[in-house]
Amino acid sequence: LVRLRARLSRSNSMLGKGLLALLSREKIDQDVWDEIEETLLMADLGAGPSQRLVESLQTRVRIEGTDDPAHVKQMLREELIRLVDPSMDRELALDGAGEDPGVVLVVGVNGVGKTTTVGKLARVMVAEEKSLILGAADTFRAAAADQLQTWGNRVGVRTVRSEQEGADPASVAYEAAETARREGADTVMIDTAGRLQNKAGLMDQLGKVKRVTEKVAPVTEVLLVIDATTGQNGMVQAKVFAEVVNITGIVLTKLDGTAKGGIVVAIQDELGVPVKLVGLGEGPDDLAPFDPEGFVDALLD
Ligand code: GDP
C-alpha cells in the first residue's frame, strides 16, 4: 500500500495539483467549478462521475456555508472516496468449494498485461502457499504460451498448454482445470486470447472457454484486464467484454505510466464492477490490491 501510494503520486499529482490550485482561488465561482469538472474529465474520471462530483461538492459548499480551500479539499477527498466506493467487495474469489479448484479466467485485449498479471498473481499465491495450475488458452500465438510458461517456471507453477498453434482454447482451458482438480490444486488460472476485431468470434471463444471449463468446476472469478494508459479506448473494451462474459473484477494495469488514474472511477461507474487489482510496473512485485482511500490520497497528493 505504501508502495502504491508512492508510485501513483508521481504520475497522478497533475490532477491533485490542478484541483488544489483551483480550490485555492479567492472565490469559487461557476467558472472555477467548470474548470474543476474539466480537470476531472482530463484525468479520465468520465463525464457522469465528474459531473456528479462537482454537483455534490457545490451542494456541500452551499449547505456547509464555507469555501475555505482546506475545507473544500477535505470535502473533495471525501466525495472522491465515495465515488470510488470503498463498500464494493474487492476480495478475489480464488478458492473453489469442496473438491473443486477455484477457476479464474483472465480476459482482455492483447497487450494490456494479461499474462504479466497472471504471472504476478501466481507469485503472490505461491507466496501464500496456495497450489496453482496455469492454463495457456491464448493459443493463437505460440509466444503467448511461452511467455506464460516462463512466468510459471519462474514461480514454480505448472503451465498447461498446447504445443500446437491455433489449438482450441477451450480444450486447453478444460485440460488445465481438469489437471487442477486431479491434482487437488487450490486454483487454476486461465490466460485467454483477446481479439476485439471480431466481437462475434470473441463471444464464441470466451463463451466456449467458460462453458467447457465449467464442466470441471464453476468459474469463481473473471478478471478483465484494462490498460490505464488507453483512456477511453479502455472503456470501449470494457463494455464489449462485459457484454460477452460476466466480469467479476477489473485489473487496471500500467497505472505507473499515466496521469489518468481517474479511469478507475469511470470503469467502475460504467460496469458496476470493482477494480480489484492494479498493475504498477513490469516487475514481478508490481501488483497491488486496489485500495480506494490510498488511491484517492495518491490522486490528491
Ligand atoms: P497481454 O498481451 O495482455 O498478455 O499483455 P502482456 O502481459 O504481454 O503485457 C504487455 C506489456 O505490458 C509487457 O511489456 C508488460 O511488461 C507490460 N506491462 C504489463 N503490466 C504492466 C504494468 O502494470 N505497468 C507497466 N509499466 N507495464 C506493464
Boltz pocket constraint, residues with backbone or C-beta under 6 A from the ligand:
constraints:
  - pocket:
      binder: B
      contacts: [[A, 108], [A, 109], [A, 110], [A, 111], [A, 112], [A, 113], [A, 114], [A, 115], [A, 116], [A, 117], [A, 147], [A, 252], [A, 253], [A, 254], [A, 255], [A, 256], [A, 257], [A, 278], [A, 279], [A, 280], [A, 281], [A, 282], [A, 286]]
      max_distance: 6.0
